[in-house]
Amino acid sequence: MRSVDVIVIGSSAGGVMVLRQLVAALPADFKTPIFIVQHMAAAKDSYLVNILDSSGPLRVLHPADGAKIEKATIYVAPPDYHMLIEKGHILVKKGPKENRFRPSIDALFRSAAYSYGSGAVGIVLTGMLDDGCSGM
């Protein structure tokens, strides 16, 4: 069985409580990097990093474009930017909306599948429409 290299999670605006519970349940020695796309208003500040960082033992942050992927870290897409992953690095880009959203769950999921193949695990937590379906 192949090990898990990355975990990618997509959630609509209603998923904050579920994300908090998930992060709170992770052990301090959990090493697999986690990437989260949460649908949010583009013009609003995001407090999701602060909420999740105070919920569990792992470091939570908005990544910078080109940042190196580190173990035991949770990365949250910044408002109005797509977060993509390539082998070992994170891309944060202001591309066109996908399925009405930026950040797009599909964009993150596709990049994980392309870069990590069966070493990527995708999770769709909440949602009403179809963002995340084609990327999964």
N, C-alpha and C positions, 0 to 999 in steps of 0.2 A: 504494500500500500504506500502510495506517495504521500509525503508530508505536505502540510498546508503552508504555502509561502505568504499568502495575503488573504485577508477577509474584507469583502466589500459589502457595505450595507446601504440600502436605500430606504427612505422614509418620507412620508408626507408630513405636513405641519402638525398633524395629530399624533405623531410618534414620539414626542419628547419624553413622556413618562416611560414608555417601553425602552427607549434608549438609556434612560437613567437606570432602570432596573438591570438591563444587560451589562452596562459598565460596572455597576455596583457588584455584580456577581462574578466578575473576572478576578482571578487570583493575582497577587502582586508579582508572581513569577511568570505570568502569561507573556510570551515573547512575540507571537505573531502580530505584525502590524495590522491595524484595522483602519479602514477608510470609510467615512460616512458622508453621504449626500443627503441633506435634509432640505426639502422644499421650503423656501422662505421668501418673503418680500425682498426685492432687490434693493430698495431704498432704505431698508431698516438695518440697524446694527444687529448683529447676531450675538446672543448671549449663550448659545448652545455650548461653546467651548468652556465657558465658566461653569455652566450647569453640570456638564459631564466631568470636568476636571475635579469638581468637588464631590462627585458621586462615587468615585472608585480610586484604586491605587495607581492606575496608569496615567502617564502624561498625555494631555489632550491639547491639540493646537491647530490653528489654521496654518497650513504649510505655505512657504514661499515658492514661487516658480523655480524649478530646478533643484529643490531641496533633495538631499539624499534620504532614502527611506531607512528609518531606524526601527529596530525591534522594540517591543514593549511600548509602542506609541500609538495613539489614536489620532488620526488626521480627519479634520472636518472641513469640507469645502467652504470657502468664504462666500458670502452672499454675492450673487450675480456673476460668479466665475465657475467655469467647469473645472473639475479636478480629475486629472488623468494620471495613470501610472505607467511607467516604462520600467524595464528591468532596473531596479535599484534607485529610480528617481521619480519625482512627482512633478507634473506639469500643472500649472494653474493658468488657465487661458480664458479670455473673454470672447469665445466663439459664439456663433449664432445659437439661439434657443433651440432645444430639441424637445419635441412633444410638449411644447409650451413652457419649458422650464430651462433655466440656467441658474444654478447648476443642474445638470441632467444625470439622473441615475443611470440611464442607458449608456451615456458616454463613459462614465466611470467603469461600469460593468464590462463594456466592450474592451476597454484598454486593459483591464485585469485579465480577461480571457486571452487576449492577443499576447500579452507579455508573460503570463504565468500558466496558461493552459489549465490542466487539471490540478495545478497547485493553487488555484484561486477558488475561494468559496464565496458565493453570493447569497445575500439574504435580503428579501424585500419584507419590511416590517409592516408598513401601513400604506394605504393609498386607495384612491377611488378610480383613477383612470389607468393609463397603460405605460407610464414611464417606468422602466425597469424590465418590462416584458421582453423586448427584443434583445436588450443587453444581456439578460440572463441566459 
